[in-house]
Amino acid sequence: MEFKIQTLNKIAKCGLNLLDRDIYEVASDMNNPDAYLVRSQDMHSMNIPESVKAVARAGAGTNNIPIPELTEKGIVVFNTPGANANAVKELVILSLLIASRPVVAANKWANELAGKGDEIPDLAEKGKSQFVGPELKGKTLGVIGLGAIGAMVANLAIKFGMEVIGYDPYLSVNAAWSLDHNVKHAETLDTVYAKSDYITIHVPQTNDTKGMINASTIKTMKDGVRIINIARGGLVNNDDILAALDSGKVAALVTDFAAEELLNHPKVICMPHLGASTPEAEDNCAIMAAKQLKDFLEKGNIVNSVNFPKTVTDNPIPVGGTRLCISHKNIPDTISKFTTIIGESKLNISSFLNQARGDVAYNIIDVDGKVTDEIIEKLKACDTVNRVRAIFA
């Protein structure tokens, strides 16, 4: 059993080292890989060969990956939720501070005093009044999205003495348990917009969330609100936020997504996508991505996929047997076709695991004995099937 992994970005060695070179060939340039390891490379214009079975994103966001196209081909897309959460949390807290206290502008101004010699201390004292900013304590922070990062930000903001309102209609049980009991739950986004002095966004970019910070929603916010966006650039309509900054409706924007129109605006701090740019986060993401790829390629298991259901079996592949991994459209009567084909081939099914996620279904079927190419072709011929993969013991 051998697999080819193509890296589309630099991936931390601690992750790549988990891929045993007796089994895995890993390179940045190769033909017909079995899987891709990617960070920020835009894959939308790539020609994905038929050999590709999976894509592992060493990070949380996947808007650089053509998920609908890959799903249709039966290609599993993994991400690494939570692996960079601490790094992003720390940058969000820094962003809250620099949105309040204009230290970036103050530093730039102070540097312009170079050459003034002994006059600098007096000039600094006289000039400091232009860089006054409010404290966080006692202010209200609105957190949109209470996943791994949002929950950590909310909890730390409580320790800063802030009032925290959180909004997340999809709040998981684990996330709910992790939240400080002082975090208030908002039933609607409008509540967050109306009550918050600071707003930080922690949701993926989807058709529903793209441009969620716009002229209409800004109008419902407090005057002088400060907005933090370390999630995805497309969540904020830049033209609308600039108009709000110019009018004074919004006091400051800190964003991790630099854009031409935002640069050099006095109320905007742009960063070059630094959210997960710590050695610890890069290591964590690489390790998680590599482990997920290994588990999928070697055993067929799926954990932390953005387009396929979680499907995990601890059963070993039967001695001398075959594990069939089949992805298909979630349509009634499909599974019976698989069992009929296998049964007519005089093979025994020792275990069968089926999971679905919306329109997508995935099966792990363990069979006693070797499944032939002829059987695999019959399974592929089922009109709802996207992909069939056999793993032999």
Summary of the structure (lengths in Angstrom):
residues: 393
radius of gyration: 25.5
end to end distance: 9.4
largest distance: 93.2
contacts: 1278
relative contact order: 0.12
helix: 35%
strand: 23%
